Amino acid sequence: MDPSYIYVLAAVRLPSVAKYREYLSKDPKLKTTVVTSEANAREILASADKRTDVFVVDNGLGNVYELIRELRQTYPRLLILLVDEEADFGMPGRADDVSTEPFKEDDLIKKIKRLAEERRLETLRADALPPVRNFAKSLRKAGKGLGKQQAAVEAVRELGYDYVAFYAIAPADPPALSLAAQVGPNAIMSMMPVRTDYSGLLGWVAQNGQSRIVGPGDSPNHLLVEKGRYGSAVCIPVGSTMRFGVLLACREQPGAITQQNVMMLELVGAQLASALAKEQRV
């Protein structure tokens, strides 16, 4: 998945499919998939091998506000753009923006690209926050490979998580992940498998390249949440064009991980990926 593109998923009513496909294909920066039901949208969002940066949803599709509320928690960094052509003015609610005249003066395309650019700038600004700067310093002092991975999990633990682990992508067929670094209670660390396949949360994030929050009952999930050891967990990819692995962070309380928390973890992951990539180039 090329990070230079904006991957768009549009969920619209059946009579509008051709119009949306033709319209969104005008911009070469957009890679668009169009579906006609909430079920199809959920299927694509849950797919490990399909990326979605911006979700465009037609208000006429059904109970979209409940759908948006659920997606906001499960996919914390997903940008959501509501289309409501019957409204006189836009009230986004839980969506990031709303378009009442999507095809007039390229309103929808402009808003998709603006949201993506604002997210990029938001990430750049957050990169200067003290915890990220401190982590960058600790990475420079850490040893190669495992030392940097351990520094990353310790930095995340200091952000207020109860258990943190880094799983490295292991060259294998079928693909697998190996536990490379962890920090947390001894009882939890001793029960963690040293190797896991791609069937659960870690594999989903490793394949899809997007962060994901889970709580009890979510699927895919992680055994620490499934077994009730923790109430919430987040998993983020480490590396984009070159994928090194995934970071897992858990908290005791359900619903205790926010979109802002995820952004901070993604910055830690980006710093770790950059450091590991430099090692490979030396």
MITI-923802 format. One line per 4 residues: for each residue x, y negated, z negated of N, C-alpha, C. Coordinates in pm, 1 decimal. Atoms other than C-alpha are relative to their C-alpha. Example, Ala and Ser with C-alpha at 12.3 -4.5 7.8 and 13.67 -1.06 7.14 Angstrom:
2
89.0,119.0,0.0,1230.0,450.0,-780.0,90.0,-120.0,0.0 | -82.0,119.0,6.0,1367.0,106.0,-714.0,-77.0,-109.0,-73.0
END
This chain:
282
83.4,118.7,0.0,0.0,0.0,0.0,87.4,-124.4,0.0 | -84.2,117.0,-18.1,160.2,-322.9,120.8,-47.2,-113.2,-90.9 | 42.6,106.3,91.1,154.2,-588.7,-157.4,-19.3,-135.2,66.7 | 18.7,127.8,-68.8,158.8,-866.3,103.4,-143.9,-17.9,49.0
140.6,9.0,-40.2,-203.8,-784.7,194.8,-89.5,-17.3,-122.0 | 103.8,5.8,102.6,-518.6,-858.3,-5.7,-100.4,110.1,33.4 | 89.3,-113.2,-25.2,-721.3,-538.3,-36.0,-138.8,-33.0,-55.3 | 135.5,44.6,33.3,-1093.7,-619.4,-34.1,-97.2,116.8,13.2
111.7,-94.3,-6.9,-1388.7,-393.1,-113.0,-128.1,-82.0,-4.5 | 125.7,73.9,-6.8,-1724.9,-536.5,-7.1,-116.7,97.5,-10.1 | 121.2,-81.5,17.4,-2050.3,-378.3,-133.2,-119.4,-86.1,38.6 | 105.8,83.8,-56.2,-2336.6,-516.0,76.0,-117.5,86.8,44.8
117.5,-72.9,-50.6,-2683.1,-422.1,198.7,25.7,49.9,142.3 | -24.1,-67.8,-127.2,-2696.0,-190.3,500.1,-13.2,-91.7,122.1 | 11.3,84.7,-120.4,-2825.3,-451.8,753.1,115.4,-98.7,17.5 | -107.4,100.2,-7.0,-2524.9,-674.7,670.8,136.9,59.5,27.1
-131.1,-66.1,-10.6,-2247.7,-417.4,718.7,79.6,-51.3,119.4 | -72.7,40.4,-121.1,-2154.2,-506.6,1077.3,46.2,-145.3,-9.8 | -33.1,142.5,12.4,-2159.2,-878.4,998.7,120.6,-20.1,-91.1 | -111.7,13.1,94.4,-1925.3,-843.7,700.6,129.1,57.4,59.2
-120.0,-60.7,-59.8,-1687.3,-610.1,885.4,62.9,-93.4,103.2 | -51.2,88.0,-104.3,-1655.5,-845.1,1179.4,57.9,-128.0,-60.4 | -41.8,126.6,59.9,-1626.5,-1154.9,962.1,131.6,15.3,-77.4 | -119.1,-15.1,83.6,-1366.8,-1023.3,715.5,122.2,48.3,78.7
-113.1,-43.8,-83.6,-1155.6,-871.4,993.6,66.7,-116.4,71.5 | -58.8,116.7,-66.2,-1089.1,-1223.4,1124.9,134.3,-38.8,-60.3 | -122.5,41.9,66.8,-817.8,-1278.9,867.3,95.6,117.6,-10.9 | -93.1,-113.6,-1.7,-510.7,-1056.2,918.3,57.7,33.6,-137.6
-52.1,-27.2,134.3,-414.6,-1086.1,549.1,-92.6,89.1,-81.8 | 98.8,-78.2,74.8,-728.6,-900.7,440.6,-9.9,141.1,56.0 | 25.6,-139.3,-34.5,-756.5,-522.7,443.9,-131.7,37.9,-67.4 | 134.7,-6.7,55.0,-1128.3,-460.0,400.8,-65.3,135.6,19.5
88.5,-116.0,-5.5,-1352.3,-164.3,321.5,-139.9,-47.9,-36.4 | 137.8,41.4,24.5,-1729.8,-214.1,339.2,-83.7,122.8,-34.6 | 89.7,-108.1,41.9,-1979.5,8.9,153.2,-139.3,-58.4,-22.0 | 139.0,46.1,7.1,-2355.0,-6.2,109.4,-71.7,40.6,-127.4
65.8,-38.0,124.9,-2421.0,120.1,-243.6,95.4,-15.1,-117.1 | -78.8,7.1,123.4,-2305.4,86.1,-601.3,80.4,128.8,-19.1 | -68.3,-129.1,16.3,-2219.1,457.2,-603.8,124.7,7.8,86.8 | -116.0,-2.4,-89.6,-1990.0,422.6,-301.6,109.4,-94.7,-48.4
-97.8,95.7,51.9,-1823.1,117.4,-455.2,74.6,60.1,-118.5 | -63.4,-62.3,116.9,-1757.6,302.3,-781.3,96.9,110.9,43.1 | -84.3,-109.3,-47.7,-1615.2,598.1,-588.9,133.4,-52.9,52.3 | -123.0,55.0,-55.8,-1362.8,382.9,-403.4,84.8,-63.9,-109.9
-74.5,61.0,109.2,-1266.2,185.7,-714.2,68.3,105.4,-87.3 | -56.1,-106.9,82.9,-1205.2,513.5,-899.2,103.6,83.8,72.8 | -91.9,-81.3,-78.9,-999.4,662.4,-616.5,144.9,-35.5,-31.4 | -141.1,22.7,32.4,-632.1,705.8,-699.0,80.9,-46.9,120.4
-80.1,35.1,-117.8,-518.8,648.9,-339.7,-56.2,-118.7,77.9 | 54.1,118.7,-65.6,-720.8,334.3,-259.9,11.6,-119.0,-94.1 | -21.7,120.5,81.1,-630.6,-11.9,-385.5,-109.4,-102.5,28.2 | 94.0,110.7,-16.8,-877.2,-295.3,-444.6,48.3,-117.7,-82.9
-37.6,122.7,69.9,-763.4,-648.2,-532.2,-121.4,-87.6,-28.3 | 119.0,84.3,12.7,-1093.2,-829.8,-473.8,-123.6,83.4,34.0 | 126.4,-70.5,-21.5,-1441.0,-679.5,-508.0,-106.8,-103.4,30.6 | 108.5,88.6,-42.5,-1710.6,-865.8,-312.6,-130.2,78.4,-10.2
125.1,-74.0,18.3,-2063.6,-765.6,-415.5,-119.6,-90.4,29.7 | 121.8,70.3,-39.7,-2395.7,-873.4,-267.6,-102.4,10.6,-113.0 | 97.8,3.0,108.9,-2648.9,-980.3,-532.4,-124.7,81.6,31.7 | 119.6,-74.8,-37.9,-2923.1,-805.4,-333.5,16.5,150.5,-4.9
-27.2,-143.7,-1.5,-2761.9,-464.2,-378.0,-68.9,74.2,-113.7 | 62.0,-67.0,114.7,-2927.4,-392.5,-713.2,36.1,-71.2,-128.6 | -32.5,57.5,131.0,-2837.6,-444.6,-1078.3,149.0,-34.7,-6.0 | -142.6,29.2,-15.2,-2508.0,-609.8,-991.8,61.5,-59.7,-126.2
-57.1,60.8,120.5,-2467.6,-798.0,-1321.0,44.1,106.8,-99.4 | -41.1,-111.2,85.7,-2456.5,-472.6,-1517.9,123.3,67.8,58.3 | -116.3,-58.3,-66.9,-2214.8,-332.0,-1259.7,124.8,-85.1,-26.1 | -113.6,90.4,21.6,-1989.1,-638.0,-1292.2,48.6,9.7,-144.4
-37.3,-8.9,141.7,-1995.6,-613.3,-1672.1,84.1,125.2,-26.1 | -73.4,-125.3,19.2,-1879.1,-250.4,-1660.0,137.5,-4.5,68.1 | -126.7,4.8,-73.3,-1611.2,-311.2,-1397.1,99.9,-93.4,-65.9 | -88.2,95.6,66.0,-1472.9,-606.2,-1589.1,80.4,66.6,-111.4
-70.5,-68.7,107.6,-1383.0,-374.9,-1877.7,91.7,109.9,53.5 | -77.7,-114.5,-49.0,-1261.8,-73.2,-1678.4,118.6,-41.9,85.5 | -105.4,46.4,-90.1,-1059.0,-262.7,-1417.0,30.8,-145.9,-34.1 | -14.8,134.8,56.2,-932.5,-565.8,-1610.9,59.5,-102.9,93.9
-63.6,95.9,-89.5,-733.3,-722.6,-1327.6,-69.0,-8.0,136.1 | 77.9,6.0,-123.3,-993.9,-670.8,-1055.5,-66.0,-137.3,12.3 | 67.7,126.6,-27.0,-1109.1,-1000.1,-902.2,-137.1,29.5,58.3 | 137.7,-28.9,-40.9,-1486.7,-1004.2,-857.0,-64.1,-127.0,55.0
63.1,112.7,-67.0,-1666.5,-1233.8,-613.8,-144.4,37.8,33.2 | 142.4,-26.9,-19.9,-2047.2,-1238.4,-620.7,-52.5,-81.7,117.8 | 67.3,69.9,-110.2,-2241.7,-1324.7,-303.2,-148.7,-6.8,-31.7 | 143.0,19.6,28.7,-2586.3,-1473.6,-373.3,-52.2,-107.0,95.2
44.6,93.3,-103.7,-2727.8,-1629.1,-58.5,-135.8,-61.0,-30.8 | 132.5,52.0,33.8,-3065.7,-1690.2,-222.1,5.9,-107.7,-107.4 | -13.9,99.8,105.7,-2928.5,-1919.0,-494.4,26.8,-137.8,58.8 | -25.3,137.4,-43.7,-2921.7,-2296.6,-463.1,139.5,-45.8,-40.4
-134.2,35.0,46.0,-2593.4,-2317.5,-655.0,59.8,122.7,-66.9 | -68.8,-119.7,47.5,-2333.8,-2074.1,-779.7,18.1,3.2,-150.4 | -23.2,-26.3,142.6,-2332.4,-1933.9,-1134.4,66.5,135.9,-9.6 | -68.9,-128.3,-9.3,-2064.9,-1665.0,-1142.4,-24.1,95.9,-115.8
17.7,-90.9,112.4,-2141.2,-1529.0,-1491.0,130.2,71.2,-30.3 | -121.1,-76.7,26.1,-1891.7,-1248.4,-1546.7,88.2,15.2,124.1 | -81.6,-3.6,-121.3,-1773.7,-1267.1,-1184.8,100.2,-115.4,-3.9 | -100.8,105.8,-4.5,-1467.1,-1477.7,-1103.7,-45.9,-119.7,81.7
53.7,110.0,-81.5,-1655.8,-1682.2,-844.7,-125.4,49.9,69.1 | 121.9,-34.9,-72.2,-1975.0,-1689.3,-642.8,-4.6,-78.7,130.4 | 18.3,66.7,-129.6,-2051.2,-1772.0,-280.1,-148.1,3.8,36.0 | 141.0,6.3,-39.3,-2399.5,-1891.4,-184.4,-15.1,-10.7,152.0
0.4,8.4,-146.9,-2308.1,-1950.3,182.0,129.0,63.7,51.0 | -127.4,-68.5,-26.0,-2043.4,-1686.6,254.5,58.4,-22.2,138.6 | -50.2,8.4,-137.5,-2020.7,-1736.5,630.0,12.0,-143.9,51.1 | -7.7,140.0,-40.4,-2042.9,-2114.7,641.6,138.7,-54.1,-29.9
-134.6,56.7,12.2,-1703.7,-2275.9,704.1,95.7,96.5,-70.3 | -87.2,-105.5,55.4,-1538.6,-1945.7,606.2,7.9,-3.6,-152.1 | 1.6,14.4,145.4,-1645.3,-1992.5,244.4,49.1,126.3,-70.9 | -35.5,-124.5,68.5,-1607.8,-1625.3,150.0,149.0,30.6,12.9
-142.3,-27.0,-21.2,-1262.9,-1579.0,304.9,85.4,-97.8,-80.7 | -75.8,99.8,75.5,-1139.2,-1903.1,148.6,1.1,33.2,-149.2 | 7.5,-30.0,143.0,-1260.6,-1794.9,-194.9,77.3,127.2,-34.5 | -80.2,-121.2,22.0,-1105.7,-1448.6,-163.4,147.8,-36.1,-9.2
-141.6,35.5,-3.3,-767.8,-1599.5,-75.4,36.9,-93.8,-115.8 | -27.8,88.7,113.0,-796.1,-1869.6,-341.8,11.2,78.9,-130.2 | -6.9,-81.5,121.1,-868.6,-1613.8,-614.8,131.1,78.0,-6.8 | -124.8,-76.5,-3.3,-572.5,-1402.3,-504.3,120.6,-89.4,-28.6
-110.9,91.8,23.4,-341.2,-1705.1,-502.0,1.4,-47.9,-145.1 | 6.1,41.9,140.4,-462.6,-1822.2,-844.5,51.8,110.5,-91.3 | -50.2,-111.1,79.9,-392.2,-1475.9,-982.6,153.6,6.1,7.6 | -145.5,-2.4,-16.1,-38.2,-1489.6,-838.9,64.2,-110.3,-83.2
-55.5,112.2,75.6,24.9,-1833.5,-992.7,-16.8,20.8,-149.7 | 23.2,-30.3,141.0,-126.8,-1723.7,-1323.2,108.3,93.5,-53.5 | -104.3,-95.1,39.2,120.6,-1436.6,-1334.0,135.9,-68.4,-8.8 | -128.5,71.4,2.6,414.1,-1665.1,-1251.5,11.1,-89.1,-123.2
-2.8,86.1,118.1,317.8,-1908.1,-1529.5,19.6,83.1,-126.3 | -10.0,-84.0,119.1,278.2,-1627.5,-1782.1,138.5,60.9,-14.4 | -133.2,-58.8,1.9,622.5,-1497.6,-1687.5,97.3,-80.6,-86.0 | -86.0,85.4,81.9,768.8,-1789.1,-1884.5,-36.7,4.7,-148.0
40.5,-7.7,139.9,591.9,-1697.0,-2211.8,111.4,60.9,-85.5 | -109.2,-48.7,86.5,823.1,-1629.9,-2509.9,15.2,151.3,-6.2 | -21.5,-145.2,6.2,751.1,-1252.7,-2537.4,65.0,56.6,125.8 | -57.9,-48.3,-125.1,840.0,-1203.4,-2170.4,145.8,-41.8,11.1
-140.2,46.2,-3.1,1156.0,-1414.5,-2196.4,86.0,82.8,-95.8 | -74.8,-80.1,96.9,1260.5,-1223.9,-2507.4,25.6,141.2,52.1 | -17.7,-134.2,-54.7,1204.1,-892.9,-2333.2,105.8,0.7,109.8 | -100.8,9.8,-105.8,1411.8,-1007.2,-2035.6,140.8,0.4,-59.9
-131.0,1.6,66.7,1699.2,-1077.4,-2275.4,36.9,138.5,-52.7 | -27.8,-133.0,54.8,1665.6,-737.2,-2443.0,33.7,98.8,110.8 | -30.8,-88.1,-113.4,1671.3,-567.5,-2100.6,144.8,-16.2,43.6 | -138.5,24.3,-42.3,2001.8,-732.7,-2015.6,99.9,64.9,-95.9
-88.4,-59.2,99.9,2151.7,-599.0,-2338.1,-11.5,152.2,-4.8 | 24.1,-144.1,9.7,2003.8,-248.5,-2305.1,90.7,77.3,95.1 | -76.6,-86.7,-88.3,2194.5,41.2,-2156.1,-78.4,34.3,124.8 | 65.2,-34.4,-126.5,2110.8,186.2,-1816.9,-112.2,101.0,-21.2
103.3,-102.8,-4.5,1802.0,391.9,-1737.1,-82.6,12.6,-125.9 | 78.8,-28.5,119.2,1668.2,537.3,-2060.6,5.7,-114.2,-100.4 | -11.1,112.5,92.3,1797.4,242.2,-2261.4,-97.7,-111.0,33.5 | 94.3,102.9,-42.3,1591.9,-3.0,-2057.5,-144.1,46.0,-19.0
135.0,-52.6,19.6,1284.9,221.1,-2071.4,-39.8,-3.9,-148.0 | 28.3,6.4,142.8,1312.1,244.1,-2450.6,-19.4,-145.1,-44.8 | 17.0,142.0,32.7,1353.9,-134.7,-2472.7,-138.5,-48.4,40.0 | 132.7,40.2,-47.5,1031.6,-172.5,-2273.1,-109.3,46.5,-95.1
106.2,-48.8,88.3,821.0,49.8,-2499.6,6.1,-69.1,-136.4 | -12.3,70.0,127.8,958.8,-121.7,-2808.4,-52.7,-143.2,10.7 | 52.4,135.1,-21.2,875.5,-464.3,-2661.4,-152.2,0.6,2.4 | 146.0,-10.0,-4.4,518.3,-352.1,-2592.2,-54.9,28.0,-140.0
44.2,-28.5,136.9,485.5,-210.3,-2946.2,-6.9,-129.0,-81.5 | -1.7,126.0,73.6,575.7,-554.7,-3080.8,-114.3,-93.6,38.8 | 116.4,79.4,-41.5,278.9,-699.6,-2889.3,-127.9,44.3,-71.4 | 115.3,-37.8,81.0,47.8,-520.6,-3132.5,-66.0,130.4,39.2
54.8,-131.6,-37.1,4.0,-165.6,-3001.5,49.1,104.9,-99.4 | -30.2,-103.1,100.2,2.7,145.1,-3218.7,87.7,111.4,55.6 | -84.5,-101.1,-65.4,162.4,384.6,-2969.7,26.3,-46.3,142.4 | -38.1,41.2,-136.0,351.5,312.5,-2646.7,92.4,105.9,59.1
-87.2,-97.1,-67.0,512.1,545.4,-2392.3,26.3,-44.1,143.0 | -31.1,17.3,-141.8,685.2,523.5,-2056.6,17.6,137.3,61.3 | -10.2,-124.7,-74.9,639.5,810.6,-1813.2,63.3,-29.1,134.8 | -69.8,18.3,-127.1,881.5,830.6,-1522.5,-54.6,96.6,104.3
43.1,-87.3,-109.3,776.1,968.2,-1186.2,111.6,100.3,28.1 | -99.3,-106.8,-18.7,952.6,1302.2,-1149.2,-10.6,55.6,141.4 | 3.9,-59.7,-133.7,1050.2,1433.2,-804.5,-40.2,146.7,-9.1 | 51.1,-136.6,10.9,838.4,1745.6,-783.3,-112.3,19.1,100.2
111.3,-34.5,-87.7,581.6,1922.1,-571.3,-80.5,111.2,-69.2 | 71.3,127.6,-11.0,309.6,1874.3,-682.5,61.4,-109.1,-87.7 | -57.7,111.0,75.1,392.2,1526.4,-820.3,-25.7,14.1,-150.3 | 13.2,-8.2,145.1,446.2,1496.6,-1195.5,62.3,-122.7,-64.0
-54.8,109.7,78.0,535.2,1247.4,-1467.5,70.2,57.9,-121.9 | -77.9,-48.0,113.5,799.9,1296.4,-1736.9,6.7,-107.7,-107.9 | -8.7,92.5,111.9,796.1,1136.8,-2080.5,145.3,-41.5,-18.9 | -137.3,49.1,4.8,1106.9,916.9,-2083.3,29.5,-80.9,-125.3
-20.4,82.7,118.8,1056.1,685.3,-2382.6,-133.7,-16.7,-70.5 | 122.5,20.7,76.5,802.6,640.5,-2661.8,33.5,-59.3,-136.3 | -13.9,53.8,135.2,750.1,464.1,-2993.3,-138.7,0.6,-64.3 | 126.7,-9.5,70.6,480.2,515.4,-3254.1,11.4,93.9,-118.3
-3.7,-91.9,113.4,384.6,740.2,-3547.4,62.7,133.9,39.6 | -67.2,-127.5,-29.2,591.8,1059.4,-3569.0,-98.2,110.0,36.3 | 99.0,-104.7,-27.1,280.4,1276.9,-3572.3,-51.9,-7.9,142.4 | 47.2,18.4,-138.0,166.7,1127.9,-3240.4,111.1,34.3,97.8
-110.1,-24.8,-92.9,509.0,1138.7,-3074.8,30.1,148.8,13.0 | -32.2,-143.0,-4.2,555.0,1505.2,-3166.0,-101.2,80.3,80.2 | 102.7,-75.9,-71.8,230.8,1607.2,-2995.0,-5.2,-33.6,149.5 | 9.5,42.9,-138.8,294.7,1431.7,-2663.0,73.6,97.1,92.4
-67.4,-89.5,-95.1,371.0,1660.1,-2366.9,114.6,-71.4,70.6 | -116.2,61.9,-65.8,710.5,1598.3,-2207.1,-21.0,-12.0,150.2 | 27.8,4.6,-144.1,562.6,1650.2,-1860.9,-150.1,11.4,21.9 | 143.4,-4.6,-28.5,216.8,1590.3,-1716.7,-22.8,-11.2,150.3
30.6,8.4,-143.5,54.7,1629.5,-1376.5,-79.5,-127.1,29.3 | 68.4,121.6,-43.1,-146.8,1369.6,-1183.1,-151.7,5.3,-21.4 | 144.7,-19.0,11.1,-491.6,1484.4,-1298.8,-68.3,-102.4,-90.2 | 61.4,91.6,95.3,-547.9,1223.9,-1573.1,27.8,-146.3,28.9
-16.4,145.0,-11.5,-514.2,851.8,-1637.2,137.9,-37.6,53.7 | -135.4,34.9,-42.6,-136.2,841.1,-1591.9,18.6,23.7,149.8 | -11.1,-30.7,-142.1,-156.3,1008.3,-1251.7,-80.0,-94.8,86.0 | 83.9,93.9,-75.4,-438.9,780.0,-1139.2,74.7,-130.5,21.8
-71.4,127.4,-9.8,-233.2,469.5,-1214.4,126.4,15.1,84.5 | -120.5,-22.7,-80.0,84.1,619.3,-1064.9,-31.6,0.8,149.0 | 37.0,-7.1,-141.0,-98.4,684.4,-738.0,-61.0,-130.0,50.6 | 76.4,116.0,-45.2,-326.9,381.4,-721.8,79.2,-129.2,-8.7
-79.2,121.4,14.6,-77.8,121.8,-842.9,-72.4,-114.3,-66.1 | 74.5,103.7,69.9,-335.7,-68.0,-1049.0,-18.8,38.6,-146.2 | 17.4,-23.3,142.6,-378.9,-108.1,-1423.1,-142.9,46.4,-30.1 | 132.8,-48.2,38.1,-666.8,57.6,-1603.2,-10.9,12.6,-151.1
32.5,-13.5,142.0,-822.8,36.3,-1951.5,-98.4,114.3,-16.2 | 94.6,-107.2,27.3,-999.0,337.0,-2100.6,-39.7,-1.2,-146.9 | 50.5,-22.3,134.5,-1210.8,407.4,-2406.9,-64.7,136.4,-5.1 | 64.3,-131.1,12.0,-1399.6,711.4,-2536.9,-104.6,21.5,109.1
98.7,-35.0,-102.1,-1598.5,882.9,-2261.2,35.7,-40.8,140.6 | -38.8,41.7,-134.9,-1417.7,722.5,-1967.5,71.2,113.5,73.2 | -68.6,-98.7,-83.3,-1281.1,926.6,-1678.7,57.8,-69.8,122.4 | -94.2,-85.6,72.6,-999.9,968.3,-1597.7,38.0,-60.9,-134.0
-32.4,47.3,132.9,-870.4,939.1,-1952.8,134.8,56.1,-43.5 | -123.4,-51.9,56.7,-575.3,1016.9,-2177.6,-34.8,80.1,-124.2 | 33.1,-91.8,108.9,-565.7,1292.0,-2437.2,-6.9,-69.4,-136.1 | 3.4,69.1,128.5,-499.2,1046.5,-2722.5,-134.2,-68.3,-25.2
133.6,58.5,12.7,-832.0,874.9,-2653.8,-105.8,110.2,-0.2 | 96.0,-111.0,-7.0,-1016.3,1194.6,-2560.5,-11.0,73.0,-133.3 | -1.9,-72.1,127.5,-913.6,1355.4,-2891.9,-29.8,-90.5,-119.6 | 36.9,91.1,106.6,-1009.3,1046.0,-3092.9,115.2,-52.3,-82.8
-114.4,53.2,75.0,-655.6,959.8,-3204.9,5.0,-152.4,10.2 | 6.7,144.2,-19.1,-698.4,610.1,-3059.8,-131.8,-35.0,67.6 | 128.6,42.4,-55.3,-1002.6,406.5,-2958.9,9.3,-61.6,137.6 | -16.1,61.1,-132.0,-858.9,236.8,-2651.0,143.3,16.0,47.0
-133.2,-12.1,-59.0,-565.2,268.0,-2414.1,2.3,-74.5,132.3 | -18.8,64.3,-129.4,-424.7,85.8,-2114.2,122.5,61.3,65.2 | -111.4,-55.6,-76.0,-197.3,219.9,-1844.4,29.6,-93.9,116.1 | -37.9,91.3,-108.1,-3.1,-0.8,-1603.3,110.8,61.7,84.5
-107.8,-51.8,-85.8,218.1,83.3,-1303.9,128.3,-78.8,-20.1 | -130.7,66.1,5.9,589.2,4.1,-1318.1,61.6,11.1,138.3 | -48.5,2.1,-137.2,699.1,-99.0,-970.5,-115.6,-3.5,98.0 | 103.7,8.6,-103.5,501.7,-180.8,-656.4,46.5,70.9,126.1
-50.1,-67.0,-120.0,688.1,-104.7,-334.1,84.8,121.1,-36.8 | -75.8,-113.1,52.4,920.7,119.1,-535.6,-58.6,35.2,-137.2 | 69.5,-37.5,123.0,725.2,304.2,-808.0,91.7,83.2,-89.3 | -87.0,-70.2,94.0,926.1,408.6,-1113.5,-77.0,85.0,-100.6
77.6,-74.6,98.1,650.8,526.4,-1345.7,-115.1,-82.9,-52.8 | 112.9,71.1,59.7,377.2,403.3,-1579.7,26.6,-21.9,-148.4 | -1.9,29.4,142.8,351.4,241.7,-1921.8,-137.6,27.7,-57.8 | 124.4,-28.1,71.7,86.1,365.8,-2164.6,6.2,-68.8,-134.8
6.0,66.1,130.5,-19.1,157.0,-2466.8,-136.6,25.0,-62.2 | 124.0,-36.7,69.3,-281.4,252.8,-2727.5,-22.8,-87.2,-123.1 | 39.7,67.7,123.2,-470.9,75.3,-3004.0,-108.7,81.7,-69.5 | 94.7,-80.0,77.9,-680.9,223.2,-3282.1,-144.3,-37.1,29.3
137.6,45.7,-13.7,-991.1,11.6,-3221.6,-50.3,8.8,144.2 | 58.8,3.5,-134.7,-1222.2,69.2,-2921.1,-20.9,-144.5,45.0 | 23.3,132.8,-55.3,-1250.5,-232.0,-2692.4,99.6,-104.9,-44.1 | -97.7,94.2,56.1,-936.4,-388.9,-2840.9,100.7,-50.3,102.2
-96.6,40.5,-103.3,-753.3,-439.2,-2509.1,-71.5,-87.7,102.2 | 64.7,98.4,-85.7,-839.5,-746.7,-2301.5,76.3,-18.7,131.2 | -64.0,31.4,-127.4,-759.8,-873.5,-1952.6,130.6,-75.1,-22.7 | -121.9,74.4,31.3,-504.8,-1113.0,-2105.3,109.3,94.3,-50.0
-97.2,-99.7,46.5,-337.2,-820.9,-2284.0,62.2,73.6,117.7 | -48.1,-75.8,-115.4,-310.0,-634.2,-1955.2,97.9,-82.3,83.0 | -90.2,85.1,-77.1,-151.5,-928.9,-1776.9,138.1,-3.8,-65.0 | -128.7,2.5,68.7,119.5,-944.6,-2044.5,75.3,131.5,21.1
-64.9,-129.3,-21.4,188.8,-572.3,-2009.1,49.6,13.5,143.4 | -43.4,-5.8,-139.9,207.2,-604.9,-1631.1,129.1,-79.8,20.8 | -123.7,77.3,-9.2,475.6,-871.4,-1675.3,117.8,78.3,-56.7 | -104.7,-85.6,55.0,675.3,-637.5,-1897.8,35.7,108.8,101.3
-23.7,-103.3,-101.0,631.0,-365.7,-1635.8,76.8,-52.4,119.6 | -70.0,59.0,-114.1,747.9,-600.1,-1359.6,147.1,-24.7,-33.7 | -138.9,22.4,42.2,1059.7,-692.3,-1557.9,76.9,132.2,-3.1 | -65.2,-130.9,7.0,1137.2,-325.5,-1620.6,27.0,53.5,140.5
-18.4,-47.6,-137.8,1085.8,-237.0,-1253.0,115.1,-72.4,68.3 | -108.0,77.3,-60.4,1318.7,-517.6,-1145.9,135.6,47.1,-51.4 | -127.3,-45.3,58.7,1589.7,-400.0,-1387.0,38.6,138.0,51.7 | -29.8,-134.8,-49.6,1560.2,-37.1,-1274.5,38.6,-2.3,147.7
-33.7,11.6,-142.9,1568.8,-139.7,-908.5,142.8,-50.9,17.9 | -136.3,51.0,-8.0,1889.8,-336.4,-965.8,101.7,109.9,-28.1 | -90.1,-111.7,30.8,2049.6,-27.7,-1120.0,20.3,89.6,120.5 | -9.5,-88.8,-116.4,1971.5,173.1,-808.0,81.0,-63.1,112.5
-72.3,67.2,-107.5,2127.9,-90.5,-583.8,150.6,-8.9,-27.6 | -142.2,11.1,37.2,2456.8,-96.6,-776.6,77.8,120.0,47.4
END
